[in-house]
Amino acid sequence: MKITVCYFASMRDVAGCERETVESAASTPAELYQELRQRHAFPHEQRELAVAIDDELASWDRALFAHAEVSLLPPVSGG
């Protein structure tokens, strides 16, 4: 199924884009992240990230659906 993935901060830098549409057989964000981590060599462990589906924070085991928009949110620091 096709899923749009949005990247922020360091995730965007590593992926080289703000968003991409991917074809995936993943049934959860956790499975999707493992696919994307292999593709882009993301340095973050899943437990370090937050995930949102269609602009709503979600758990890593929530079911994905076709044409969902998944946002991967890395840890941020500020001053």
VOTORTI-462651 format. One record per residue (C-alpha): residue in three letters; x, y, z; residue number from 1; chain. Coordinates in Angstrom, 3 decimals, decimal comma. Example, Ala and Ser with C-alpha at 12.3 -4.5 7.8 and 13.67 -1.06 7.14 Angstrom:
BEGIN
+--------+----------+----------+----------+------+------+
: vexlum :       px :       py :       pz : doza : ropa :
+--------+----------+----------+----------+------+------+
:    ala :   12,300 :   -4,500 :    7,800 :    1 :    A :
:    ser :   13,670 :   -1,060 :    7,140 :    2 :    A :
+--------+----------+----------+----------+------+------+
//
This chain:
BEGIN
+--------+----------+----------+----------+------+------+
: vexlum :       px :       py :       pz : doza : ropa :
+--------+----------+----------+----------+------+------+
:    met :    0,000 :    0,000 :    0,000 :    1 :    A :
:    lys :    1,093 :    3,585 :   -0,532 :    2 :    A :
:    ile :    1,970 :    5,631 :    2,540 :    3 :    A :
:    thr :    3,246 :    9,204 :    2,713 :    4 :    A :
:    val :    6,064 :    9,629 :    5,219 :    5 :    A :
:    cys :    6,973 :   13,052 :    6,643 :    6 :    A :
:    tyr :   10,411 :   13,647 :    8,111 :    7 :    A :
:    phe :   11,408 :   16,360 :   10,559 :    8 :    A :
:    ala :   14,694 :   17,812 :   11,833 :    9 :    A :
:    ser :   17,547 :   15,266 :   11,744 :   10 :    A :
:    met :   15,314 :   12,672 :   10,061 :   11 :    A :
:    arg :   14,753 :   15,089 :    7,155 :   12 :    A :
:    asp :   18,499 :   15,712 :    6,889 :   13 :    A :
:    val :   19,333 :   12,009 :    6,688 :   14 :    A :
:    ala :   16,487 :   11,149 :    4,284 :   15 :    A :
:    gly :   17,330 :   14,122 :    2,068 :   16 :    A :
:    cys :   13,675 :   15,122 :    1,758 :   17 :    A :
:    glu :   10,763 :   16,417 :    3,819 :   18 :    A :
:    arg :    8,342 :   13,757 :    2,625 :   19 :    A :
:    glu :    8,098 :   10,794 :    0,336 :   20 :    A :
:    thr :    5,462 :    8,340 :   -0,758 :   21 :    A :
:    val :    6,516 :    4,740 :   -0,295 :   22 :    A :
:    glu :    5,045 :    1,409 :   -1,270 :   23 :    A :
:    ser :    5,075 :   -0,809 :    1,807 :   24 :    A :
:    ala :    3,630 :   -4,042 :    3,117 :   25 :    A :
:    ala :    4,104 :   -2,826 :    6,711 :   26 :    A :
:    ser :    1,035 :   -3,216 :    8,894 :   27 :    A :
:    thr :    2,248 :   -0,941 :   11,718 :   28 :    A :
:    pro :    4,433 :    2,154 :   12,050 :   29 :    A :
:    ala :    7,058 :   -0,027 :   13,775 :   30 :    A :
:    glu :    7,343 :   -2,264 :   10,707 :   31 :    A :
:    leu :    7,384 :    0,765 :    8,419 :   32 :    A :
:    tyr :   10,174 :    2,396 :   10,427 :   33 :    A :
:    gln :   12,307 :   -0,736 :   10,144 :   34 :    A :
:    glu :   11,913 :   -0,630 :    6,348 :   35 :    A :
:    leu :   12,740 :    3,078 :    6,242 :   36 :    A :
:    arg :   15,674 :    2,687 :    8,605 :   37 :    A :
:    gln :   17,247 :    0,181 :    6,232 :   38 :    A :
:    arg :   16,600 :    2,442 :    3,239 :   39 :    A :
:    his :   17,940 :    5,660 :    4,783 :   40 :    A :
:    ala :   20,277 :    4,395 :    7,552 :   41 :    A :
:    phe :   18,508 :    6,443 :   10,222 :   42 :    A :
:    pro :   20,616 :    6,589 :   13,400 :   43 :    A :
:    his :   17,697 :    6,685 :   15,839 :   44 :    A :
:    glu :   16,314 :    3,666 :   17,627 :   45 :    A :
:    gln :   12,526 :    3,437 :   17,383 :   46 :    A :
:    arg :   12,165 :    4,084 :   21,133 :   47 :    A :
:    glu :   13,791 :    7,509 :   20,647 :   48 :    A :
:    leu :   11,086 :    8,658 :   18,217 :   49 :    A :
:    ala :    7,455 :    9,631 :   18,330 :   50 :    A :
:    val :    5,108 :    8,737 :   15,495 :   51 :    A :
:    ala :    1,942 :   10,385 :   14,239 :   52 :    A :
:    ile :   -0,618 :    9,087 :   11,764 :   53 :    A :
:    asp :   -2,651 :   11,719 :    9,936 :   54 :    A :
:    asp :   -1,479 :   14,431 :   12,382 :   55 :    A :
:    glu :   -2,440 :   12,463 :   15,499 :   56 :    A :
:    leu :    0,160 :   10,982 :   17,841 :   57 :    A :
:    ala :   -0,050 :    7,208 :   17,621 :   58 :    A :
:    ser :    1,429 :    4,085 :   19,151 :   59 :    A :
:    trp :    3,974 :    2,093 :   17,189 :   60 :    A :
:    asp :    1,604 :   -0,891 :   17,005 :   61 :    A :
:    arg :   -1,382 :    0,989 :   15,569 :   62 :    A :
:    ala :   -2,659 :   -0,425 :   12,279 :   63 :    A :
:    leu :   -1,620 :    1,395 :    9,113 :   64 :    A :
:    phe :   -3,964 :    1,948 :    6,205 :   65 :    A :
:    ala :   -3,543 :    2,895 :    2,559 :   66 :    A :
:    his :   -2,780 :    6,556 :    1,880 :   67 :    A :
:    ala :   -2,027 :    7,307 :    5,538 :   68 :    A :
:    glu :    0,396 :   10,115 :    6,321 :   69 :    A :
:    val :    2,983 :    8,954 :    8,855 :   70 :    A :
:    ser :    5,201 :   11,526 :   10,566 :   71 :    A :
:    leu :    8,431 :   10,479 :   12,235 :   72 :    A :
:    leu :    9,354 :   12,845 :   15,053 :   73 :    A :
:    pro :   12,927 :   12,710 :   16,356 :   74 :    A :
:    pro :   14,012 :   13,991 :   19,743 :   75 :    A :
:    val :   14,564 :   17,729 :   19,799 :   76 :    A :
:    ser :   16,613 :   19,945 :   22,002 :   77 :    A :
:    gly :   16,392 :   23,614 :   22,556 :   78 :    A :
:    gly :   17,734 :   26,380 :   24,625 :   79 :    A :
+--------+----------+----------+----------+------+------+
//
